[in-house]
Amino acid sequence: MLPKSANARKMTAPSPPAEENARKAQWGAPGLPIHVGIIMDGNGRWAAGRGLPRAAGHRRGVQALRETVRAAIEFGLGYLTVYSFSQENWNRPVEEIADLMGLLRRFIRNDLDELVKAGVKVKVIGVRDNLQPDIRALLEEAEERTQGNSRLNLIVAFNYGSRQEIAAAARILAQEAAAGLIKPADIDEILLAGRLDTGGIPDPDLIIRTSGEQRLSNFMLWQAAYAELVFLPLHWPDFDRDAFSAALKEFAARERRFGGVTGRRCGEIVLAK
């Protein structure tokens, strides 16, 4: 059986104003992005700057994630995607990987009830085949227990790599074409987007990266085609509501053209103090 059929979920191509206005009727305030992606970077450097082990930075980073999810709910965002563990992160020391997996276990066990009560719907994107059985079970539990929620869609990119995601989507389309389910000539960006892990999820309007680095690092390369990028000099453990608010206000001041000649500002936003 093919992983996804020819009738699999489809995602419209980035269609600016009309689609965006329709989505804004459902989510958030004027000028607020519907979907924010965050590359949570700088835990190790935060710890090193304080003479602490890297594990201390990761632990503080988990607290920053908790605060960010709460702020996203408060701000009225529709979707929040966090880059928690990349496929390239397997190249880190074994001890650090074990610590990161332990933090994931504790986060789900300790925070899942709060996410359920807060109306957060969790979706995990990335490869699960090479994860330990208990990790896979916890990810599935988080998705199952929150599947009826709709206040905030929290997408966790775990063991994720965008190039690998795109290659996997291409393989699915090749399998479907070979099986006669679709014609090669019918393959377009909409079909391919529908086979990505994020099929059915709107592309991010804004991507934030902490730690001062200015690159995407294999995060949502396809989906970020029209995203606004904000790079912050602070490390992830120092990211808080005020930093989040500042990034959203910078987004609101941007002019988005979507390939056209004339653009429009995202608009003014008012965030509760």
N, C-alpha and C positions, 0 to 999 in steps of 0.2 A: 504494500500500500504506500502511496506517495505521502510525504509528510503534510502536504497541503494540496488541495484540489484546485482545479482551474477556477472554481468559484470561491476561492479563498478570499479573505478580507482584502479589500482594495482601499487605496488611499489616494485621494485626488492630488494632482500636481499642485505645487505651491501657487495658489491663486489669490492673490493678495486681497485687496480691499473687500470684495464681495464675501468671500469665505471668512475673512477675518471678522467682518461686521456681524456675520451670522453667529460666529462662535462667541463674540463678545456679548451677545444677547443672553448667553448661557453662563459665561464665566466672567467674574471680575469687574473692575471699574474701568472707565474709559482711559486709554493710555497704558493699561496694564497688559503685559504679555500673557498669553494664554498658557504657553508652555515655556518653562525655564529649565535649561540643563546646566548642571554644575560639575566642573572638574575639580574635585576636592584634593588640592595639592598642597604639600608643604608640612605634613605632620612631622617628618623626620627632621627637617631643618628647624622647625619650631622647638623640638626637643633639644637638638644640638645647641641651639642658641642659649638654652637654659641649663646646659650641662646635664641633661637627662637622657636616659636611654630612648631609642626610637619608639619602643612600646608605649612610653608615656605620652608621646605625641599622638599615637593612634588612639589611645584611650580618650585623650582630650578631644580628638577629632570626632569621636562618636557623640560626645556631648554637643559639639557644634552642629552635628547632623540633627540631633533631637530639636535643638533650638530653631534650626532652619525649617524643619517640617512644620513646627508650630507657627512660625512666621508666615510660611506659605499659605497655611490655612487662614490665618488672620488677614493676610493681604487679599485673599480671594482668588489665588491662582487655580487654574484648572489642572495643570500637569507640572510635576517636578521630577526631573530625571537626574539621578546622582550617579557619578562614575565612581563606584566603590572599589572595584578590583578589576584590573585589565588582564588580558591574557599574557601580556608581557611581564606582569608582576610575578609570574612564576619564576622569573630569573633572580628574584631576591633571595637572601639567605633563608635556609629552611626554618630557622628559629623565628624569623620575622613572619613568614607565611603562616606558621602554626599559631602565632599570636593573633594575626589578622583573622584567621578562621575562628579562633576562640572568641574574639570580639563579636564576630557575626553571630555566633551561637548565643552569646549573652544578650546581644541587642534584640534578637527575635524573641527569646524567651522572656526578657524583662520588659520589652516595649510593645509587644504585639497587642496586648490587651488595650493599651492606651490608643494605639492606632485604630483598633476596631471601634472603640468608643468615640473617637474623634471623627469617624466617617471617612477614614483614609482607605483607598483601594490600592493594594500593592500588586505590582506586576514586576517580575524579574526577567531581564533579558540577558542573553549570553549563553554560553555552552555549559551544560550540566553533566555531560557524560563522564567527565574525568573528576567530578567532585566526590567527596566521601558520601556514603549513603545517608548519614545523619544530616549532613549539610543539605543534600537534595530534599530530604524529608522536611526540614525546617522551611526551606524556600517554598515548597508546595503548600505547607500548612499556612504560611503567611498569605499566599495567594487565595487559598480556599476560604480562610476565615474572613477575608476582607472583600470577597468578590461582590457582595451586595452593596458595598459602599460607593458613594459618588461625590463626596465633598471635595476630596483632593485625590488625584491619581498620582501615586508615588511609583515611579519606574526606577528600579534598582538595576544598574548595569553592573553585573557581577560575572567575573570570568568572561568579560566582553571585549571584543575587538571589532571595530567597524569594517576593516578590510575583510576579515573573516566572515562577518555577517553578510556583506555584499556577495562574496564568493559563494556562500551557502545558498543565498537567494537565487543566484545564477544557476547553480546546480539543480535546484528545484524546478526552475523554468525549463532547463534542458531535459530533465526527466519527464516533465509534463508534455513537452513537445515530442519526445521520443515515443511516448505512450499515445500520442494522437489526441491529447486533451486540449492542446492549443496549437496554433500554427506559429512557426517561428516569425513570420511577418507580422504577427499580432503583438509581439513582445515590445512593450514600450515602458516608459518610466513609471507609469501607473501600475502596470502588472508587476514590475520588479519591486516597487515600493511596497506592494501588498504582500510580498514574500519575505520582507525583512522582519526582524524580531518586533519592530515597531509598527507593523501593519495595522491600520485602523487608528493610529495615534497621530494627532497633528504634529507637524514638524515644529521644532523649537523656534520660538521667536527670539529668544535671548539665550546665549551661552556665557556663563561666568566661569572664569578660571582664577583661582587664588595662587599665591606664592610668587607672582610677578612673571612667571613664564608665559610666553605668548605663542602658543601653538595648541592644536587640538589633540595631539597624542592619540590618534586612532579612535577618537570618540565621535560617533554620529556624523561621519564624514558626508554621507549621502543626505541625511536629514538636515544638516546645517547649511545647506546651499544658500538660503536667504536669511539665516540667523544673524542678529546683531551680536557682536562679540565684546565683552567687557573683561579686561584683565586687571585684577586687583593686586597690589603689592603685598598685602598681608597674607600670612600663612593660614591654612584652613582652620586650625584650632582657634584662631582669633576672629574668624568670621562669625558675625552675630546679626541681630535684627537690624542694627543701624547700617552695617555694611551691605546687607541685602537691600534695604530701603534705598541706599545711595545708588546701587547698581540699577534698581528699577527706575529711579528718577533719571539716570543717565540714558536708559533705554527710551524713556518718554520724550527726551529731547532730541532723539535721533530722527533723521528723515529717511524714510524707506521708499525706494524707487521700484524694486522688483524688476529691474531691467528696463524700466521706462525712462523717459526724459524728465518728467516732472515727478516730484515726490511729495510726501506728506509727512508731517511730524506725527509721531505716535500719539502725542497728546499730553495733556497735563494729568497727573495722577495725585490723588489725595490719600495719604496713608495715615491711619490713626496713630496718635502719639502715645 
